[in-house]
Amino acid sequence: MKKDEIYEALLEPVAVMALERDRAILQKSAALLQERMGFWWTGFYLVEDLLPAWGRLDTGVSPEQVKDEEIPAGKGPWMVLGPSVGPPACERIRFGRGVCGTSWAEKRTVVVPDVDEFPGHIACSSETRSEIVVPVFRDGEVAGVLDIDSREPANFNEVDAEWLERIAALISSALS
């Protein structure tokens, strides 16, 4: 089965899960993508200030410690690890840092064929060779990102970006 056919087959189960309008869609979607696509690591990082009370972590950073020009108004400086499948991962990622923080800051999908070539890449696992990060929006703002890692170089392309953006849009509808 071709990559786009596998993604297309994923749309229906994700759309059904989105009808539940529940945070559980994050874990279920990560597990489904991991199982069907065979990725190395699949998970979500969630913007801390947009998390409901059940999801907040104390970062130990006060607003005075963060430079205003680095953080958009109303945003905290961190994304925190949400549901994920695969080996252990980084717990927090700062706004604008690494692939996930860049996707958050630029509000766009970031495809990285070789993580060693990405300036400021955060190496949570030395086995990761390529990565794709897709923003998940809520009310027009990035609420988190879908982060997927591969042990294969150049494993992601525009096909992955297109289908993962569609999946992220379904997930966004469940979080709104």
Number of C-alpha atoms within 10 A of each C-alpha: 5 6 12 13 9 14 20 12 11 19 16 13 12 21 17 13 20 23 13 12 15 14 14 14 23 24 16 17 26 21 19 17 22 19 12 13 14 11 18 20 23 29 25 26 27 26 28 23 18 18 15 8 9 6 14 14 15 7 13 7 11 10 10 7 9 12 9 10 7 13 16 11 8 8 13 19 24 23 27 22 21 18 20 23 22 14 10 10 15 12 12 19 20 19 21 18 17 18 25 30 26 20 26 30 18 13 17 16 24 21 23 22 19 16 24 15 11 14 10 13 17 17 14 12 15 10 12 19 21 23 28 27 28 30 31 29 20 17 10 10 13 21 22 28 28 28 22 26 24 21 16 16 15 16 18 19 14 10 12 17 17 14 18 23 19 16 24 21 19 21 26 23 17 22 20 12
